[in-house]
Amino acid sequence: MVAYAAPFAYVTNQGSGTVSVFDLATNTVVATIAVGTYPVGVAISPDLTRVYVVNAGAFGAPGSVSVISAATNTVIATIPVGMNSIGAALSPNGTLLYVTNQSSSTVSVIDTTTLAVIATVSVGWMPQGLVLSPNGQFVYVANRDSGTVSVISTATNTVVGTVWVGSYPSGVAVTPNGSLVYVTNLLSNSVSVISTATNTVIATIPVGGSPLGVAVNSTGTLAYVASQGSGTISVISTATQTVVNTIAVGGSPRSIGVSADGTTLYVTNLASNSLIVLNAATGATIASVPVGSSPIVMGTFVDAPAASVGGGGGGTGGGTVVPGEEAERDEVPEHDEGKHRALGEQKKDADQDESGDQHQGNGGRQHNQENAEKGIE
């Protein structure tokens, strides 16, 4: 039962086709698990017994979900989903898993007891990150190529609202009380703040170049944004909706997680193929640990109580409904060139990762730009 003796982070390595199991107590990689092709999304069950990893899949082939036993660090099941899958999010009670399928422009709903897809919901073009409201009533999906966030009712598995945000929305996070949703806009270099009571954008916050990952601490006071283009972490006050600090990490930070007590940040860095551990208060680097190739995570990869667990509204389902669009490959234009070059490289390496276009990335799949950053960059 070592898996329960200390909390873990599970980092998907798109270029390696593996997941690194990172011990948060010792800041070391304690296991490496082979999963599917181009793993990107990850979600940890509330009881810490399972880890769900979304694999984008080979170009032109369906994606899949690898189900990992946390006790043995082995894959115990594989679930087929849509095309070029990327994001993962669990319901608060862990009974349902939601997966974004970029090239299908859909979200697969999976029953975690039967490990079967029970519904498929059409959303906008190139859906990437997604998150559930704390009360489990709504799913917020960032549609990269549509510039929107789809609001799905979990009761009916239908889109009940559509919110227009910035250009290339990718990462999504929700506050613990469910009142606010933060969306990173990759090409706008900004974060859109959505009020779930009205499903409207109440603030747009400038951040670093090509922001992708976003996380909210357990108290709901701060949101952290990883900007791969500028190599920085923007710290946002949820009270004022302003950036109150910027942490320089260098390289190409893609995803970010926060410890349960809010004292530590975990950042995947595509440029160095590492997981960087930071002191949340000072921004000082505690450790930089090598993981696999092209660590790109879409989901809650830190084994700690999710920010979405606990009270709060979680939205009204209002907003303007927009019909689901067809998915397209997700290539991402390179925005910040310099930095985005990293992307480019990553794409390369990561290529299939999140985009439907996955080939440029690493293995010569030259849809690289689409992939790795596809959804992501």
C-alpha positions in Angstrom: 0.0 0.0 0.0 2.9 2.3 -0.6 0.7 4.3 -3.0 -1.3 5.4 0.0 1.7 6.1 2.3 2.4 9.3 0.6 0.6 11.4 -2.0 1.7 11.3 -5.6 1.6 13.3 -8.8 1.0 11.5 -12.1 2.8 13.2 -15.0 1.9 12.2 -18.6 4.9 12.1 -20.9 3.5 12.5 -24.4 6.7 11.8 -26.2 7.5 8.7 -24.2 4.1 7.1 -24.0 4.5 6.8 -20.3 3.3 8.2 -16.9 5.8 9.2 -14.3 4.7 8.6 -10.7 6.1 11.4 -8.6 6.3 11.0 -4.8 5.4 14.4 -3.3 7.0 13.6 0.0 10.5 12.9 -1.4 10.3 14.8 -4.8 11.4 11.7 -6.7 10.0 9.6 -9.5 9.2 6.2 -8.0 7.7 4.5 -11.0 7.2 4.8 -14.7 4.1 3.3 -16.3 3.8 2.5 -20.0 0.4 3.6 -21.3 -1.0 4.4 -24.8 0.2 6.6 -27.7 0.6 10.3 -26.8 -0.8 10.4 -23.3 -2.0 13.8 -22.2 -5.0 14.0 -19.9 -5.0 12.6 -16.4 -7.4 12.4 -13.5 -7.0 10.8 -10.1 -10.0 9.1 -8.4 -11.2 10.7 -5.1 -10.4 7.5 -3.2 -6.9 7.5 -4.7 -7.2 4.0 -6.0 -7.2 4.7 -9.7 -5.6 7.0 -12.2 -7.2 7.6 -15.6 -4.9 8.6 -18.4 -6.2 9.9 -21.8 -4.1 8.9 -24.8 -4.5 11.0 -28.0 -3.7 7.9 -30.1 -1.8 7.6 -33.4 -2.8 9.9 -36.2 -6.1 8.8 -37.7 -6.8 6.3 -34.9 -9.2 6.7 -32.0 -7.9 7.8 -28.6 -8.1 5.7 -25.5 -8.2 5.9 -21.7 -5.7 3.8 -19.7 -7.0 2.9 -16.3 -4.1 2.5 -13.8 -4.3 0.8 -10.4 -2.6 3.2 -7.9 -1.8 0.2 -5.7 0.3 -1.7 -8.3 1.1 1.1 -10.8 -0.2 -1.2 -13.6 -2.7 -0.6 -16.4 -5.8 -2.7 -15.5 -8.1 -1.6 -18.4 -8.2 0.4 -21.7 -11.3 2.2 -22.8 -11.7 3.4 -26.5 -13.0 7.0 -26.9 -13.1 9.6 -29.7 -10.5 10.9 -32.0 -7.4 12.7 -30.8 -8.5 12.6 -27.1 -6.8 15.0 -24.7 -8.5 16.2 -21.5 -9.7 14.3 -18.5 -11.9 15.3 -15.5 -13.8 13.3 -12.9 -17.1 14.0 -11.2 -16.6 14.9 -7.5 -17.7 11.4 -6.4 -15.5 9.7 -9.0 -18.3 7.8 -10.7 -18.1 9.5 -14.1 -15.1 10.4 -16.2 -15.3 13.1 -18.9 -12.9 13.0 -21.8 -12.5 15.6 -24.6 -12.0 14.3 -28.1 -10.4 17.1 -30.2 -10.9 15.8 -33.7 -14.4 14.5 -32.9 -15.5 17.8 -31.3 -17.1 15.7 -28.6 -16.9 14.8 -24.9 -17.1 11.1 -23.9 -18.8 10.3 -20.6 -17.5 7.1 -19.0 -19.0 5.1 -16.1 -16.0 4.3 -13.9 -17.8 1.3 -12.5 -18.4 -0.5 -15.8 -15.6 1.4 -17.7 -18.0 1.9 -20.6 -18.8 5.1 -22.5 -22.4 5.9 -21.6 -22.8 9.1 -23.6 -21.1 11.3 -26.2 -21.8 15.1 -26.1 -21.1 17.3 -29.1 -19.4 20.6 -28.2 -17.3 23.2 -30.0 -14.3 22.7 -32.3 -11.1 21.1 -30.8 -12.2 20.7 -27.2 -9.2 20.6 -24.8 -9.3 21.2 -21.1 -12.4 20.6 -19.0 -13.5 20.8 -15.4 -16.6 19.9 -13.3 -18.4 22.2 -10.9 -17.9 21.3 -7.2 -21.5 20.1 -7.0 -21.1 17.9 -10.1 -23.9 19.5 -12.0 -22.0 21.1 -14.8 -18.9 20.5 -17.0 -17.0 23.4 -18.5 -15.2 22.6 -21.7 -12.7 24.8 -23.5 -13.1 24.7 -27.2 -9.9 25.8 -28.7 -10.8 26.5 -32.3 -14.3 27.9 -31.4 -13.0 30.4 -28.9 -15.8 29.2 -26.5 -16.5 27.3 -23.3 -19.4 24.8 -23.5 -21.4 24.3 -20.4 -22.7 20.7 -20.2 -25.5 19.6 -17.8 -24.5 16.3 -16.2 -28.1 15.5 -15.6 -29.0 15.4 -19.3 -25.5 15.3 -21.0 -26.5 18.2 -23.2 -24.9 21.6 -23.8 -27.0 24.2 -21.9 -24.8 27.2 -22.5 -21.9 28.6 -24.5 -19.6 31.3 -23.3 -17.3 33.3 -25.7 -13.9 33.8 -24.3 -10.5 34.6 -25.8 -8.5 33.1 -28.7 -7.6 29.4 -28.4 -9.0 28.6 -24.9 -7.2 25.6 -23.5 -6.9 25.1 -19.8 -9.8 25.3 -17.3 -10.1 25.5 -13.5 -12.9 26.2 -11.1 -12.9 27.8 -7.6 -13.8 25.5 -4.6 -17.1 27.3 -4.2 -18.0 26.8 -7.8 -18.6 30.5 -8.5 -15.8 31.2 -10.9 -14.2 29.4 -13.8 -10.7 30.4 -15.1 -9.9 29.8 -18.8 -6.5 30.2 -20.4 -6.5 31.8 -23.8 -3.4 30.5 -25.6 -3.3 33.1 -28.4 -4.7 36.0 -26.5 -2.1 35.8 -23.7 -4.9 36.1 -21.2 -7.3 34.4 -18.8 -11.0 34.8 -19.0 -12.9 34.7 -15.7 -16.4 33.3 -16.0 -19.2 33.8 -13.4 -21.0 30.5 -13.2 -24.1 32.2 -11.9 -24.6 34.0 -15.3 -22.3 32.1 -17.6 -20.7 35.4 -18.6 -17.1 36.6 -18.7 -16.6 39.1 -15.8 -12.9 39.8 -16.3 -10.1 39.3 -18.8 -6.6 39.2 -17.2 -3.4 39.7 -19.2 -0.8 37.0 -18.3 2.4 35.7 -19.9 2.9 34.4 -23.4 0.9 31.4 -24.6 -0.8 30.4 -21.3 -1.9 26.8 -21.0 -2.2 25.3 -17.6 -4.2 26.8 -14.8 -5.0 25.7 -11.2 -6.8 27.2 -8.2 -5.6 26.6 -4.6 -7.9 24.8 -2.1 -9.0 28.0 -0.4 -10.0 29.6 -3.7 -7.9 32.7 -3.1 -5.3 32.3 -5.8 -5.2 31.0 -9.4 -1.9 30.0 -11.0 -1.3 30.1 -14.7 1.6 28.4 -16.6 2.6 30.4 -19.6 4.8 28.3 -21.9 5.7 31.2 -24.2 7.2 33.4 -21.5 8.5 30.7 -19.1 6.5 32.2 -16.3 3.8 31.5 -13.7 1.2 34.2 -13.1 -0.3 34.4 -9.7 -3.9 35.8 -9.8 -5.9 37.1 -6.9 -9.4 35.8 -7.2 -10.7 38.7 -5.1 -9.4 41.4 -7.4 -8.9 39.4 -10.7 -5.4 40.9 -11.1 -1.9 39.4 -11.3 -0.3 39.9 -7.9 3.0 38.0 -8.7 4.9 36.6 -11.6 7.3 33.7 -11.0 10.0 33.1 -13.6 10.7 29.4 -14.2 12.2 29.5 -17.7 11.8 26.9 -20.3 8.3 26.0 -21.4 6.0 25.5 -18.5 2.8 23.7 -19.6 0.7 22.5 -16.7 0.5 23.3 -13.1 -0.8 21.7 -9.9 -1.1 23.0 -6.3 -0.6 21.0 -3.1 -3.6 20.5 -0.8 -2.2 23.0 1.7 -1.4 25.5 -1.0 2.3 25.8 -0.1 3.8 24.0 -3.1 3.4 24.3 -6.9 4.2 21.5 -9.4 5.0 22.6 -12.9 5.7 20.5 -16.0 8.4 21.9 -18.2 8.5 20.8 -21.8 11.8 22.4 -22.5 13.7 20.4 -19.8 11.4 17.3 -19.7 11.1 17.9 -16.0 8.7 18.5 -13.1 9.6 21.7 -11.2 8.7 22.0 -7.6 8.2 25.6 -6.3 7.6 27.3 -3.0 4.2 28.9 -3.7 4.9 31.8 -1.3 8.4 32.8 -2.5 8.5 31.3 -6.0 11.8 29.6 -5.1 12.7 26.4 -6.9 12.7 23.4 -4.4 13.5 20.8 -7.0 13.6 20.1 -10.7 13.2 16.4 -11.4 13.6 14.7 -14.8 10.5 12.8 -16.0 9.7 11.5 -19.5 9.8 13.2 -22.9 7.3 16.1 -23.5 5.5 16.1 -20.1 2.1 17.6 -21.1 -0.7 17.3 -18.7 -4.4 18.1 -19.1 -6.2 17.4 -15.9 -5.6 17.1 -12.1 -2.3 15.4 -11.9 -1.4 16.1 -8.2 -2.7 13.6 -5.8 -4.4 16.0 -3.4 -8.0 17.0 -2.7 -9.3 18.6 -5.9 -10.1 22.3 -5.7 -13.5 21.4 -7.1 -14.4 19.3 -4.1 -16.6 21.1 -1.6 -19.6 23.4 -1.7 -20.7 26.1 -4.0 -23.0 26.8 -6.8 -21.4 25.5 -9.9 -23.3 27.4 -12.5 -26.8 27.9 -13.7 -26.5 26.5 -17.2 -27.5 29.9 -18.7 -25.8 31.6 -21.6 -26.1 31.5 -25.3 -26.3 28.1 -26.8 -24.2 27.5 -29.8 -24.5 24.3 -31.9 -21.6 22.0 -31.7 -19.1 22.4 -34.4 -17.1 19.9 -36.1 -13.8 19.2 -34.9 -10.8 20.0 -36.7 -7.3 19.2 -36.2 -5.8 21.1 -33.6 -2.9 22.7 -34.8 -1.9 25.6 -33.1 -0.5 28.6 -34.7 2.6 29.5 -33.0 2.1 32.5 -31.2 5.0 33.6 -29.3 7.5 32.5 -31.6 10.4 32.4 -29.5 8.7 30.7 -26.8 6.3 29.0 -28.9 9.3 27.6 -30.6 9.6 25.6 -27.6 6.1 24.7 -28.3 7.0 23.9 -31.7 9.6 21.6 -30.4 7.3 20.2 -28.1 4.7 19.8 -30.5 7.1 18.0 -32.2 7.8 15.9 -29.4 4.5 15.9 -28.2 2.8 16.0 -31.1 -0.1 14.0 -30.9 -0.7 15.0 -27.8 -3.5 17.1 -27.9 -4.3 17.9 -31.2 -5.8 16.1 -33.9 -3.0 16.9 -35.9 -0.5 15.0 -34.3 2.2 14.2 -36.5 4.7 16.8 -36.5 5.7 16.4 -33.1 8.0 13.8 -32.1 8.3 11.0 -34.1 8.3 12.7 -37.2 4.6 13.2 -37.1 4.6 16.5 -38.6 1.5 17.7 -37.3 3.5 18.5 -34.5 2.3 21.9 -34.1 -1.1 20.6 -33.8 -0.4 18.0 -31.5 1.5 19.0 -28.8 0.1 22.1 -28.6 -2.8 21.3 -30.3 -4.9 21.5 -27.7 -2.4 22.9 -25.7 -0.5 25.3 -27.4 
